[in-house]
Amino acid sequence: QKEVEQDPGPLSVPEGAIVSLNCTYSNSAFQYFMWYRQYSRKGPELLMYTYSSGNKEDGRFTAQVDKSSKYISLFIRDSQPSDSATYLCAMSFFTGGGNKLTFGTGTQLKVEL
Amino acid sequence: EPEVTQTPSHQVTQMGQEVILRCVPISNHLYFYWYRQILGQKVEFLVSFYNNEISEKSEIFDDQFSVERPDGSNFTLKIRSTKLEDSAMYFCASSDRGSETQYFGPGTRLLVL
C-alpha cells in the first residue's frame, strides 16, 4: 500500500464549478497536511497548510483533514481557468531535523471556459 | 515576497560527469531540503539539512550525492558521477524554525545523456 494515494486525473470542470480533490494515506504518524499547486515544469507552490483534523478556509480554497479516516480534501469554489494546474497533496511529521514531505502523485485539473 | 531561487534552470551533462545544483533559500530559514521529480512521477524527498548537517536522507540519496552550505546563503547538491536515471527536475526547499511549511524553488531540470 502506498503511503499517500491521489487520483492523478485528469479532472476537467467548467468555469465556476466546485472542485473536490482528495488524498488518502496510510501512515497515522502524519500530523501536517499541505496542498501545493504546480504549473507545468515549475516548482510546487504552497496553497494550504493544516495541522491535525478539521477545516481551514482561505478565499476560494478549503482544506479538510479527517485523521480518523486518513483522508484529506481540497475544495475550490468558483473555479477559474487560472486554477488549471496539478494539485499535490503532501504530508509530514516533525522529526527534530525538519519535515520530510511525502507527496501524492498529483491531480491534474483543467478548468474550461 | 522572499523566494527560493535555483541555478541553473537547465543543465545537460554527460553520464559520469559531476554536476552541482545551486540554491539560495529564503534568508531567515533554517531547514533546507532537496527533492526530485522524474518526468511524470511524484515529487520525492532526497535530503534534509539543519544546523550544518544532514538530518535525514532517503534511499535515493546514496554516496554519489552530497549537500553543502558553503556560506551563509547558498545550499548546493552535488552528484559526483551522474547516471541516466538521475535525469529529473531537482527542487530545493526551505522552512523556518517552528514552521512545517516548506517553500520550493523553481527547480533545475537535469538531463543526463
HADDOCK unambig.tbl for C-alpha pairs under 7 A between the chains (distance, minus, plus):
assign (segid A and resid 42 and name CA) (segid B and resid 106 and name CA) 5.35 0.50 0.50
assign (segid A and resid 42 and name CA) (segid B and resid 107 and name CA) 6.74 0.50 0.50
assign (segid A and resid 43 and name CA) (segid B and resid 91 and name CA) 6.85 0.50 0.50
assign (segid A and resid 43 and name CA) (segid B and resid 104 and name CA) 5.99 0.50 0.50
assign (segid A and resid 43 and name CA) (segid B and resid 105 and name CA) 5.73 0.50 0.50
assign (segid A and resid 43 and name CA) (segid B and resid 106 and name CA) 4.27 0.50 0.50
assign (segid A and resid 43 and name CA) (segid B and resid 107 and name CA) 5.78 0.50 0.50
assign (segid A and resid 44 and name CA) (segid B and resid 104 and name CA) 6.04 0.50 0.50
assign (segid A and resid 45 and name CA) (segid B and resid 104 and name CA) 6.74 0.50 0.50
assign (segid A and resid 46 and name CA) (segid B and resid 103 and name CA) 6.80 0.50 0.50
assign (segid A and resid 97 and name CA) (segid B and resid 50 and name CA) 5.88 0.50 0.50
assign (segid A and resid 97 and name CA) (segid B and resid 55 and name CA) 5.01 0.50 0.50
assign (segid A and resid 98 and name CA) (segid B and resid 31 and name CA) 6.13 0.50 0.50
assign (segid A and resid 98 and name CA) (segid B and resid 48 and name CA) 6.67 0.50 0.50
assign (segid A and resid 99 and name CA) (segid B and resid 100 and name CA) 6.54 0.50 0.50
assign (segid A and resid 100 and name CA) (segid B and resid 45 and name CA) 6.58 0.50 0.50
assign (segid A and resid 101 and name CA) (segid B and resid 45 and name CA) 6.62 0.50 0.50
assign (segid A and resid 103 and name CA) (segid B and resid 42 and name CA) 6.69 0.50 0.50
assign (segid A and resid 103 and name CA) (segid B and resid 43 and name CA) 6.09 0.50 0.50
assign (segid A and resid 104 and name CA) (segid B and resid 42 and name CA) 6.49 0.50 0.50
assign (segid A and resid 105 and name CA) (segid B and resid 41 and name CA) 6.54 0.50 0.50
assign (segid A and resid 105 and name CA) (segid B and resid 42 and name CA) 4.55 0.50 0.50
